[in-house]
Amino acid sequence: MTEESSKDLPEKPPAPGSPPAGPILFYNEIVIAHFTNPRNVGELENPDGEAVVGDPTCGDQMKVHIRVDSNIIVDIKFKSYGCPGAIATSSMVTELAKGKSTDEALMITDDDVVLSVGGIPERKKHCSLLGIKALQEAINDYLRKAKDLG
Ligand code: FES
């Protein structure tokens, strides 16, 4: 459990039938659907581009693998050690990137992701940066390797 997510929990569970004691984050149905059933989870064998990024403020981490064919992202997988917001938004990042050219995928913004999941609580907005940063670094890794191969 991350430091951030442990702060979201009340110190002890509420008594049955009473309202929860601590602050509650409300996630919409799209976020919950992507958190409980994240898309494109896993790893690719011999990916064309890969990246692992972390958020030093909360310790969450994200790994992204991409498969690129004729400059199109034909497959993408992610694994996350992150909060519900990070998992849901990273799942959406993979959905947005799949089928796009590397140039188009590099232009996906944090706002695109937040809009695509129908919004996210203000204090969790930074979580969507993790998936975006991992995607961008995986694409840059691919572009570096492609350049090195000439
Ligand atoms: S709290 Fe770390 S990414 Fe969400």
Backbone and ligand atoms as CSV (ligand in chain L), in Angstrom:
chain,resi,resn,atom,element,x,y,z
A,1,MET,N,N,0.849,-1.187,0.000
A,1,MET,CA,C,0.000,0.000,0.000
A,1,MET,C,C,0.886,1.240,0.000
A,2,THR,N,N,0.545,2.223,-0.775
A,2,THR,CA,C,1.349,3.423,-0.854
A,2,THR,C,C,1.004,4.364,0.286
A,3,GLU,N,N,1.927,5.317,0.509
A,3,GLU,CA,C,1.687,6.278,1.574
A,3,GLU,C,C,0.406,7.060,1.304
A,4,GLU,N,N,0.237,7.477,0.027
A,4,GLU,CA,C,-0.938,8.259,-0.337
A,4,GLU,C,C,-2.217,7.466,-0.090
A,5,SER,N,N,-2.219,6.197,-0.548
A,5,SER,CA,C,-3.449,5.440,-0.411
A,5,SER,C,C,-3.730,5.097,1.041
A,6,SER,N,N,-2.685,4.926,1.870
A,6,SER,CA,C,-2.945,4.627,3.273
A,6,SER,C,C,-3.562,5.833,3.970
A,7,LYS,N,N,-3.267,7.060,3.462
A,7,LYS,CA,C,-3.865,8.253,4.048
A,7,LYS,C,C,-5.353,8.329,3.738
A,8,ASP,N,N,-5.769,7.628,2.653
A,8,ASP,CA,C,-7.176,7.666,2.268
A,8,ASP,C,C,-8.045,6.819,3.198
A,9,LEU,N,N,-7.426,5.967,3.968
A,9,LEU,CA,C,-8.195,5.047,4.785
A,9,LEU,C,C,-8.410,5.617,6.180
A,10,PRO,N,N,-9.593,5.419,6.745
A,10,PRO,CA,C,-9.789,5.832,8.134
A,10,PRO,C,C,-8.931,4.967,9.042
A,11,GLU,N,N,-8.652,5.456,10.269
A,11,GLU,CA,C,-7.785,4.708,11.173
A,11,GLU,C,C,-8.376,3.357,11.551
A,12,LYS,N,N,-9.678,3.299,11.736
A,12,LYS,CA,C,-10.310,2.003,11.996
A,12,LYS,C,C,-11.621,1.953,11.229
A,13,PRO,N,N,-12.053,0.769,10.877
A,13,PRO,CA,C,-13.280,0.686,10.080
A,13,PRO,C,C,-14.476,1.188,10.875
A,14,PRO,N,N,-15.464,1.774,10.184
A,14,PRO,CA,C,-16.645,2.257,10.891
A,14,PRO,C,C,-17.449,1.087,11.448
A,15,ALA,N,N,-18.159,1.369,12.514
A,15,ALA,CA,C,-19.041,0.332,13.067
A,15,ALA,C,C,-20.117,0.013,12.037
A,16,PRO,N,N,-20.561,-1.209,11.993
A,16,PRO,CA,C,-21.600,-1.576,11.014
A,16,PRO,C,C,-22.789,-0.626,11.104
A,17,GLY,N,N,-23.198,-0.131,9.943
A,17,GLY,CA,C,-24.366,0.736,9.893
A,17,GLY,C,C,-24.064,2.207,10.079
A,18,SER,N,N,-22.820,2.565,10.494
A,18,SER,CA,C,-22.485,3.978,10.670
A,18,SER,C,C,-21.708,4.462,9.458
A,19,PRO,N,N,-21.738,5.788,9.193
A,19,PRO,CA,C,-21.000,6.312,8.036
A,19,PRO,C,C,-19.495,6.200,8.261
A,20,PRO,N,N,-18.693,6.077,7.207
A,20,PRO,CA,C,-17.240,6.005,7.359
A,20,PRO,C,C,-16.700,7.257,8.038
A,21,ALA,N,N,-15.587,7.093,8.774
A,21,ALA,CA,C,-15.045,8.193,9.561
A,21,ALA,C,C,-14.144,9.129,8.761
A,22,GLY,N,N,-13.442,8.631,7.759
A,22,GLY,CA,C,-12.434,9.433,7.088
A,22,GLY,C,C,-12.937,10.063,5.807
A,23,PRO,N,N,-12.037,10.813,5.119
A,23,PRO,CA,C,-12.419,11.389,3.824
A,23,PRO,C,C,-12.657,10.269,2.817
A,24,ILE,N,N,-13.619,10.478,1.966
A,24,ILE,CA,C,-13.951,9.449,0.971
A,24,ILE,C,C,-13.699,10.017,-0.411
A,25,LEU,N,N,-13.072,9.213,-1.273
A,25,LEU,CA,C,-12.891,9.607,-2.665
A,25,LEU,C,C,-13.984,8.949,-3.480
A,26,PHE,N,N,-14.673,9.740,-4.273
A,26,PHE,CA,C,-15.713,9.184,-5.118
A,26,PHE,C,C,-15.186,9.053,-6.545
A,27,TYR,N,N,-15.152,7.841,-7.028
A,27,TYR,CA,C,-14.758,7.587,-8.408
A,27,TYR,C,C,-16.008,7.303,-9.222
A,28,ASN,N,N,-16.011,7.783,-10.470
A,28,ASN,CA,C,-17.165,7.523,-11.326
A,28,ASN,C,C,-17.129,6.079,-11.864
A,29,GLU,N,N,-18.182,5.703,-12.575
A,29,GLU,CA,C,-18.316,4.313,-13.038
A,29,GLU,C,C,-17.214,3.914,-14.016
A,30,ILE,N,N,-16.764,4.862,-14.844
A,30,ILE,CA,C,-15.714,4.523,-15.832
A,30,ILE,C,C,-14.414,4.219,-15.099
A,31,VAL,N,N,-14.078,5.054,-14.127
A,31,VAL,CA,C,-12.846,4.828,-13.361
A,31,VAL,C,C,-12.933,3.490,-12.627
A,32,ILE,N,N,-14.056,3.242,-12.013
A,32,ILE,CA,C,-14.216,1.979,-11.276
A,32,ILE,C,C,-14.124,0.787,-12.232
A,33,ALA,N,N,-14.710,0.922,-13.420
A,33,ALA,CA,C,-14.670,-0.179,-14.397
A,33,ALA,C,C,-13.232,-0.458,-14.841
A,34,HIS,N,N,-12.445,0.605,-15.041
A,34,HIS,CA,C,-11.054,0.401,-15.474
A,34,HIS,C,C,-10.167,-0.063,-14.322
A,35,PHE,N,N,-10.535,0.313,-13.092
A,35,PHE,CA,C,-9.756,-0.157,-11.937
A,35,PHE,C,C,-10.044,-1.623,-11.654
A,36,THR,N,N,-11.305,-2.000,-11.694
A,36,THR,CA,C,-11.662,-3.388,-11.356
A,36,THR,C,C,-11.421,-4.345,-12.517
A,37,ASN,N,N,-11.379,-3.812,-13.738
A,37,ASN,CA,C,-11.131,-4.654,-14.913
A,37,ASN,C,C,-10.194,-3.916,-15.868
A,38,PRO,N,N,-8.938,-3.702,-15.427
A,38,PRO,CA,C,-8.032,-2.911,-16.266
A,38,PRO,C,C,-7.740,-3.588,-17.594
A,39,ARG,N,N,-7.673,-2.786,-18.635
A,39,ARG,CA,C,-7.407,-3.293,-19.990
A,39,ARG,C,C,-5.899,-3.378,-20.225
A,40,ASN,N,N,-5.511,-4.342,-21.037
A,40,ASN,CA,C,-4.117,-4.449,-21.514
A,40,ASN,C,C,-3.097,-4.610,-20.375
A,41,VAL,N,N,-3.445,-5.428,-19.407
A,41,VAL,CA,C,-2.510,-5.699,-18.309
A,41,VAL,C,C,-1.557,-6.812,-18.720
A,42,GLY,N,N,-0.303,-6.660,-18.388
A,42,GLY,CA,C,0.669,-7.721,-18.647
A,42,GLY,C,C,1.953,-7.178,-19.229
A,43,GLU,N,N,2.685,-8.061,-19.882
A,43,GLU,CA,C,3.962,-7.702,-20.486
A,43,GLU,C,C,4.009,-8.290,-21.888
A,44,LEU,N,N,4.836,-7.712,-22.738
A,44,LEU,CA,C,5.065,-8.254,-24.083
A,44,LEU,C,C,6.437,-8.896,-24.121
A,45,GLU,N,N,6.532,-10.001,-24.821
A,45,GLU,CA,C,7.836,-10.624,-25.000
A,45,GLU,C,C,8.626,-9.800,-26.013
A,46,ASN,N,N,9.858,-9.476,-25.706
A,46,ASN,CA,C,10.709,-8.654,-26.575
A,46,ASN,C,C,9.980,-7.408,-27.097
A,47,PRO,N,N,9.570,-6.527,-26.193
A,47,PRO,CA,C,8.844,-5.330,-26.640
A,47,PRO,C,C,9.736,-4.434,-27.503
A,48,ASP,N,N,9.089,-3.668,-28.386
A,48,ASP,CA,C,9.854,-2.718,-29.212
A,48,ASP,C,C,10.235,-1.485,-28.402
A,49,GLY,N,N,9.455,-1.180,-27.389
A,49,GLY,CA,C,9.773,-0.069,-26.491
A,49,GLY,C,C,9.263,-0.394,-25.101
A,50,GLU,N,N,10.007,0.046,-24.084
A,50,GLU,CA,C,9.576,-0.237,-22.713
A,50,GLU,C,C,10.030,0.875,-21.787
A,51,ALA,N,N,9.308,0.991,-20.689
A,51,ALA,CA,C,9.674,2.009,-19.706
A,51,ALA,C,C,9.095,1.637,-18.352
A,52,VAL,N,N,9.815,2.041,-17.317
A,52,VAL,CA,C,9.311,1.963,-15.950
A,52,VAL,C,C,9.464,3.354,-15.361
A,53,VAL,N,N,8.378,3.894,-14.869
A,53,VAL,CA,C,8.453,5.218,-14.246
A,53,VAL,C,C,7.828,5.152,-12.868
A,54,GLY,N,N,8.243,6.079,-12.022
A,54,GLY,CA,C,7.701,6.123,-10.669
A,54,GLY,C,C,7.323,7.541,-10.288
A,55,ASP,N,N,6.436,7.633,-9.335
A,55,ASP,CA,C,6.067,8.927,-8.773
A,55,ASP,C,C,6.734,9.023,-7.405
A,56,PRO,N,N,7.777,9.855,-7.279
A,56,PRO,CA,C,8.520,9.909,-6.020
A,56,PRO,C,C,7.686,10.398,-4.849
A,57,THR,N,N,6.581,11.094,-5.128
A,57,THR,CA,C,5.775,11.616,-4.015
A,57,THR,C,C,4.956,10.531,-3.326
A,58,CYS,N,N,4.618,9.472,-4.066
A,58,CYS,CA,C,3.784,8.424,-3.449
A,58,CYS,C,C,4.409,7.043,-3.565
A,59,GLY,N,N,5.444,6.902,-4.397
A,59,GLY,CA,C,6.124,5.617,-4.531
A,59,GLY,C,C,5.483,4.673,-5.528
A,60,ASP,N,N,4.407,5.103,-6.168
A,60,ASP,CA,C,3.755,4.229,-7.151
A,60,ASP,C,C,4.624,4.088,-8.392
A,61,GLN,N,N,4.489,2.929,-9.058
A,61,GLN,CA,C,5.315,2.659,-10.242
A,61,GLN,C,C,4.467,2.098,-11.367
A,62,MET,N,N,4.932,2.326,-12.586
A,62,MET,CA,C,4.222,1.865,-13.769
A,62,MET,C,C,5.217,1.349,-14.798
A,63,LYS,N,N,4.917,0.188,-15.351
A,63,LYS,CA,C,5.739,-0.370,-16.432
A,63,LYS,C,C,4.878,-0.458,-17.687
A,64,VAL,N,N,5.409,-0.023,-18.817
A,64,VAL,CA,C,4.687,-0.097,-20.092
A,64,VAL,C,C,5.564,-0.765,-21.140
A,65,HIS,N,N,4.984,-1.690,-21.882
A,65,HIS,CA,C,5.623,-2.319,-23.044
A,65,HIS,C,C,4.800,-1.991,-24.275
A,66,ILE,N,N,5.470,-1.693,-25.377
A,66,ILE,CA,C,4.730,-1.457,-26.634
A,66,ILE,C,C,5.302,-2.312,-27.761
A,67,ARG,N,N,4.423,-2.698,-28.658
A,67,ARG,CA,C,4.805,-3.359,-29.908
A,67,ARG,C,C,4.449,-2.381,-31.021
A,68,VAL,N,N,5.416,-2.101,-31.888
A,68,VAL,CA,C,5.222,-1.111,-32.945
A,68,VAL,C,C,5.451,-1.772,-34.295
A,69,ASP,N,N,4.511,-1.547,-35.216
A,69,ASP,CA,C,4.641,-2.061,-36.578
A,69,ASP,C,C,4.342,-0.914,-37.538
A,70,SER,N,N,5.268,-0.638,-38.449
A,70,SER,CA,C,5.122,0.474,-39.397
A,70,SER,C,C,4.728,1.753,-38.662
A,71,ASN,N,N,5.382,1.975,-37.541
A,71,ASN,CA,C,5.200,3.176,-36.722
A,71,ASN,C,C,3.838,3.268,-36.028
A,72,ILE,N,N,3.080,2.177,-36.030
A,72,ILE,CA,C,1.788,2.137,-35.335
A,72,ILE,C,C,1.927,1.274,-34.082
A,73,ILE,N,N,1.371,1.750,-32.985
A,73,ILE,CA,C,1.374,0.950,-31.748
A,73,ILE,C,C,0.291,-0.121,-31.892
A,74,VAL,N,N,0.728,-1.331,-32.210
A,74,VAL,CA,C,-0.236,-2.409,-32.471
A,74,VAL,C,C,-0.582,-3.175,-31.199
A,75,ASP,N,N,0.282,-3.084,-30.187
A,75,ASP,CA,C,-0.048,-3.725,-28.912
A,75,ASP,C,C,0.633,-2.954,-27.792
A,76,ILE,N,N,0.022,-2.994,-26.640
A,76,ILE,CA,C,0.560,-2.273,-25.487
A,76,ILE,C,C,0.095,-2.991,-24.232
A,77,LYS,N,N,0.990,-3.123,-23.282
A,77,LYS,CA,C,0.656,-3.762,-22.005
A,77,LYS,C,C,1.222,-2.921,-20.874
A,78,PHE,N,N,0.563,-2.994,-19.734
A,78,PHE,CA,C,1.104,-2.288,-18.584
A,78,PHE,C,C,0.963,-3.132,-17.328
A,79,LYS,N,N,1.849,-2.835,-16.377
A,79,LYS,CA,C,1.748,-3.386,-15.037
A,79,LYS,C,C,1.941,-2.224,-14.086
A,80,SER,N,N,1.211,-2.257,-13.006
A,80,SER,CA,C,1.249,-1.116,-12.106
A,80,SER,C,C,1.351,-1.552,-10.660
A,81,TYR,N,N,2.167,-0.816,-9.936
A,81,TYR,CA,C,2.106,-0.865,-8.488
A,81,TYR,C,C,1.599,0.510,-8.115
A,82,GLY,N,N,0.290,0.656,-8.144
A,82,GLY,CA,C,-0.233,1.995,-7.967
A,82,GLY,C,C,-1.613,2.007,-7.352
A,83,CYS,N,N,-2.104,3.216,-7.166
A,83,CYS,CA,C,-3.404,3.426,-6.542
A,83,CYS,C,C,-4.514,3.175,-7.568
A,84,PRO,N,N,-5.771,3.141,-7.125
A,84,PRO,CA,C,-6.867,2.931,-8.077
A,84,PRO,C,C,-6.878,3.951,-9.211
A,85,GLY,N,N,-6.582,5.210,-8.889
A,85,GLY,CA,C,-6.571,6.238,-9.931
A,85,GLY,C,C,-5.494,5.981,-10.963
A,86,ALA,N,N,-4.330,5.541,-10.514
A,86,ALA,CA,C,-3.228,5.272,-11.440
A,86,ALA,C,C,-3.545,4.065,-12.318
A,87,ILE,N,N,-4.115,3.046,-11.732
A,87,ILE,CA,C,-4.442,1.841,-12.511
A,87,ILE,C,C,-5.528,2.161,-13.540
A,88,ALA,N,N,-6.581,2.847,-13.115
A,88,ALA,CA,C,-7.678,3.158,-14.037
A,88,ALA,C,C,-7.212,4.060,-15.175
A,89,THR,N,N,-6.449,5.100,-14.849
A,89,THR,CA,C,-6.030,6.018,-15.905
A,89,THR,C,C,-4.975,5.377,-16.805
A,90,SER,N,N,-4.130,4.508,-16.257
A,90,SER,CA,C,-3.145,3.831,-17.112
A,90,SER,C,C,-3.837,2.853,-18.054
A,91,SER,N,N,-4.867,2.189,-17.546
A,91,SER,CA,C,-5.667,1.330,-18.414
A,91,SER,C,C,-6.220,2.159,-19.576
A,92,MET,N,N,-6.728,3.352,-19.270
A,92,MET,CA,C,-7.274,4.210,-20.330
A,92,MET,C,C,-6.164,4.688,-21.272
A,93,VAL,N,N,-4.994,4.976,-20.734
A,93,VAL,CA,C,-3.867,5.384,-21.590
A,93,VAL,C,C,-3.594,4.303,-22.638
A,94,THR,N,N,-3.610,3.036,-22.213
A,94,THR,CA,C,-3.320,1.962,-23.176
A,94,THR,C,C,-4.400,1.894,-24.246
A,95,GLU,N,N,-5.654,2.128,-23.830
A,95,GLU,CA,C,-6.750,2.097,-24.801
A,95,GLU,C,C,-6.614,3.254,-25.801
A,96,LEU,N,N,-6.218,4.414,-25.306
A,96,LEU,CA,C,-6.076,5.578,-26.183
A,96,LEU,C,C,-4.894,5.423,-27.139
A,97,ALA,N,N,-3.827,4.755,-26.682
A,97,ALA,CA,C,-2.600,4.672,-27.493
A,97,ALA,C,C,-2.669,3.573,-28.544
A,98,LYS,N,N,-3.397,2.511,-28.251
A,98,LYS,CA,C,-3.413,1.359,-29.156
A,98,LYS,C,C,-4.010,1.763,-30.509
A,99,GLY,N,N,-3.283,1.451,-31.580
A,99,GLY,CA,C,-3.744,1.766,-32.930
A,99,GLY,C,C,-3.297,3.127,-33.431
A,100,LYS,N,N,-2.714,3.924,-32.542
A,100,LYS,CA,C,-2.225,5.244,-32.969
A,100,LYS,C,C,-0.775,5.145,-33.443
A,101,SER,N,N,-0.373,6.108,-34.280
A,101,SER,CA,C,1.040,6.205,-34.638
A,101,SER,C,C,1.800,6.681,-33.402
A,102,THR,N,N,3.103,6.462,-33.414
A,102,THR,CA,C,3.897,6.911,-32.261
A,102,THR,C,C,3.796,8.432,-32.100
A,103,ASP,N,N,3.760,9.165,-33.214
A,103,ASP,CA,C,3.624,10.635,-33.122
A,103,ASP,C,C,2.296,11.020,-32.484
A,104,GLU,N,N,1.213,10.353,-32.918
A,104,GLU,CA,C,-0.109,10.663,-32.346
A,104,GLU,C,C,-0.146,10.308,-30.867
A,105,ALA,N,N,0.434,9.160,-30.519
A,105,ALA,CA,C,0.395,8.718,-29.126
A,105,ALA,C,C,1.205,9.648,-28.232
A,106,LEU,N,N,2.278,10.223,-28.780
A,106,LEU,CA,C,3.078,11.166,-27.979
A,106,LEU,C,C,2.293,12.435,-27.655
A,107,MET,N,N,1.229,12.690,-28.416
A,107,MET,CA,C,0.452,13.915,-28.193
A,107,MET,C,C,-0.716,13.704,-27.221
A,108,ILE,N,N,-0.911,12.458,-26.758
A,108,ILE,CA,C,-1.963,12.220,-25.762
A,108,ILE,C,C,-1.574,12.947,-24.473
A,109,THR,N,N,-2.498,13.721,-23.952
A,109,THR,CA,C,-2.187,14.517,-22.761
A,109,THR,C,C,-2.881,13.940,-21.525
A,110,ASP,N,N,-2.415,14.435,-20.415
A,110,ASP,CA,C,-3.034,14.122,-19.133
A,110,ASP,C,C,-4.521,14.481,-19.157
A,111,ASP,N,N,-4.844,15.638,-19.731
A,111,ASP,CA,C,-6.247,16.066,-19.810
A,111,ASP,C,C,-7.065,15.108,-20.672
A,112,ASP,N,N,-6.470,14.613,-21.774
A,112,ASP,CA,C,-7.186,13.643,-22.623
A,112,ASP,C,C,-7.585,12.429,-21.793
A,113,VAL,N,N,-6.647,11.975,-20.972
A,113,VAL,CA,C,-6.889,10.769,-20.175
A,113,VAL,C,C,-7.977,11.030,-19.134
A,114,VAL,N,N,-7.856,12.147,-18.422
A,114,VAL,CA,C,-8.837,12.475,-17.382
A,114,VAL,C,C,-10.231,12.640,-18.007
A,115,LEU,N,N,-10.299,13.302,-19.162
A,115,LEU,CA,C,-11.592,13.451,-19.849
A,115,LEU,C,C,-12.148,12.090,-20.271
A,116,SER,N,N,-11.270,11.226,-20.760
A,116,SER,CA,C,-11.719,9.920,-21.252
A,116,SER,C,C,-12.275,9.029,-20.139
A,117,VAL,N,N,-11.789,9.229,-18.924
A,117,VAL,CA,C,-12.347,8.443,-17.816
A,117,VAL,C,C,-13.509,9.184,-17.141
A,118,GLY,N,N,-13.913,10.305,-17.731
A,118,GLY,CA,C,-15.070,11.016,-17.188
A,118,GLY,C,C,-14.779,11.825,-15.942
A,119,GLY,N,N,-13.479,12.140,-15.743
A,119,GLY,CA,C,-13.094,12.947,-14.582
A,119,GLY,C,C,-12.595,12.071,-13.454
A,120,ILE,N,N,-11.820,12.716,-12.580
A,120,ILE,CA,C,-11.213,11.989,-11.458
A,120,ILE,C,C,-11.102,12.983,-10.306
A,121,PRO,N,N,-11.201,12.536,-9.057
A,121,PRO,CA,C,-11.100,13.500,-7.951
A,121,PRO,C,C,-9.839,14.354,-8.059
A,122,GLU,N,N,-9.982,15.634,-7.722
A,122,GLU,CA,C,-8.900,16.615,-7.889
A,122,GLU,C,C,-7.563,16.122,-7.319
A,123,ARG,N,N,-7.592,15.571,-6.124
A,123,ARG,CA,C,-6.327,15.168,-5.483
A,123,ARG,C,C,-5.720,13.919,-6.119
A,124,LYS,N,N,-6.440,13.288,-7.061
A,124,LYS,CA,C,-5.911,12.111,-7.732
A,124,LYS,C,C,-5.495,12.416,-9.165
A,125,LYS,N,N,-5.603,13.681,-9.572
A,125,LYS,CA,C,-5.284,14.016,-10.965
A,125,LYS,C,C,-3.837,13.697,-11.316
A,126,HIS,N,N,-2.942,13.842,-10.356
A,126,HIS,CA,C,-1.530,13.569,-10.643
A,126,HIS,C,C,-1.310,12.104,-11.003
A,127,CYS,N,N,-2.223,11.235,-10.592
A,127,CYS,CA,C,-2.048,9.794,-10.826
A,127,CYS,C,C,-2.060,9.467,-12.317
A,128,SER,N,N,-2.795,10.248,-13.097
A,128,SER,CA,C,-2.876,9.955,-14.535
A,128,SER,C,C,-1.566,10.285,-15.241
A,129,LEU,N,N,-0.706,11.075,-14.578
A,129,LEU,CA,C,0.590,11.405,-15.187
A,129,LEU,C,C,1.481,10.175,-15.303
A,130,LEU,N,N,1.293,9.231,-14.396
A,130,LEU,CA,C,2.167,8.061,-14.371
A,130,LEU,C,C,2.053,7.268,-15.677
A,131,GLY,N,N,0.826,6.996,-16.104
A,131,GLY,CA,C,0.615,6.246,-17.345
A,131,GLY,C,C,1.100,7.007,-18.560
A,132,ILE,N,N,0.846,8.306,-18.581
A,132,ILE,CA,C,1.289,9.143,-19.701
A,132,ILE,C,C,2.810,9.162,-19.777
A,133,LYS,N,N,3.456,9.358,-18.626
A,133,LYS,CA,C,4.928,9.398,-18.624
A,133,LYS,C,C,5.508,8.060,-19.068
A,134,ALA,N,N,4.919,6.966,-18.610
A,134,ALA,CA,C,5.417,5.639,-19.002
A,134,ALA,C,C,5.218,5.416,-20.495
A,135,LEU,N,N,4.069,5.822,-21.020
A,135,LEU,CA,C,3.830,5.676,-22.463
A,135,LEU,C,C,4.862,6.483,-23.253
A,136,GLN,N,N,5.057,7.745,-22.868
A,136,GLN,CA,C,6.001,8.599,-23.602
A,136,GLN,C,C,7.419,8.025,-23.552
A,137,GLU,N,N,7.818,7.529,-22.382
A,137,GLU,CA,C,9.179,6.976,-22.283
A,137,GLU,C,C,9.315,5.683,-23.075
A,138,ALA,N,N,8.265,4.882,-23.122
A,138,ALA,CA,C,8.313,3.646,-23.916
A,138,ALA,C,C,8.416,3.979,-25.408
A,139,ILE,N,N,7.683,4.994,-25.843
A,139,ILE,CA,C,7.772,5.411,-27.256
A,139,ILE,C,C,9.161,5.964,-27.542
A,140,ASN,N,N,9.671,6.786,-26.649
A,140,ASN,CA,C,11.019,7.327,-26.858
A,140,ASN,C,C,12.066,6.219,-26.864
A,141,ASP,N,N,11.873,5.198,-26.040
A,141,ASP,CA,C,12.772,4.037,-26.054
A,141,ASP,C,C,12.713,3.356,-27.419
A,142,TYR,N,N,11.497,3.185,-27.941
A,142,TYR,CA,C,11.342,2.593,-29.279
A,142,TYR,C,C,12.048,3.449,-30.337
A,143,LEU,N,N,11.818,4.756,-30.301
A,143,LEU,CA,C,12.409,5.641,-31.310
A,143,LEU,C,C,13.942,5.618,-31.238
A,144,ARG,N,N,14.482,5.574,-30.015
A,144,ARG,CA,C,15.953,5.479,-29.846
A,144,ARG,C,C,16.480,4.193,-30.458
A,145,LYS,N,N,15.819,3.081,-30.161
A,145,LYS,CA,C,16.273,1.794,-30.693
A,145,LYS,C,C,16.160,1.749,-32.216
A,146,ALA,N,N,15.062,2.295,-32.744
A,146,ALA,CA,C,14.860,2.301,-34.199
A,146,ALA,C,C,15.944,3.136,-34.878
A,147,LYS,N,N,16.308,4.258,-34.226
A,147,LYS,CA,C,17.357,5.125,-34.787
A,147,LYS,C,C,18.704,4.404,-34.754
A,148,ASP,N,N,18.982,3.718,-33.634
A,148,ASP,CA,C,20.253,3.000,-33.506
A,148,ASP,C,C,20.388,1.897,-34.563
A,149,LEU,N,N,19.239,1.281,-34.917
A,149,LEU,CA,C,19.269,0.224,-35.932
A,149,LEU,C,C,19.409,0.797,-37.337
A,150,GLY,N,N,19.251,2.122,-37.425
A,150,GLY,CA,C,19.445,2.815,-38.695
A,150,GLY,C,C,18.301,2.659,-39.620
L,1,FES,S1,S,-1.301,8.048,-5.369
L,1,FES,FE1,FE,0.471,7.582,-6.514
L,1,FES,S2,S,-0.170,7.485,-8.535
L,1,FES,FE2,FE,-1.977,7.727,-7.403
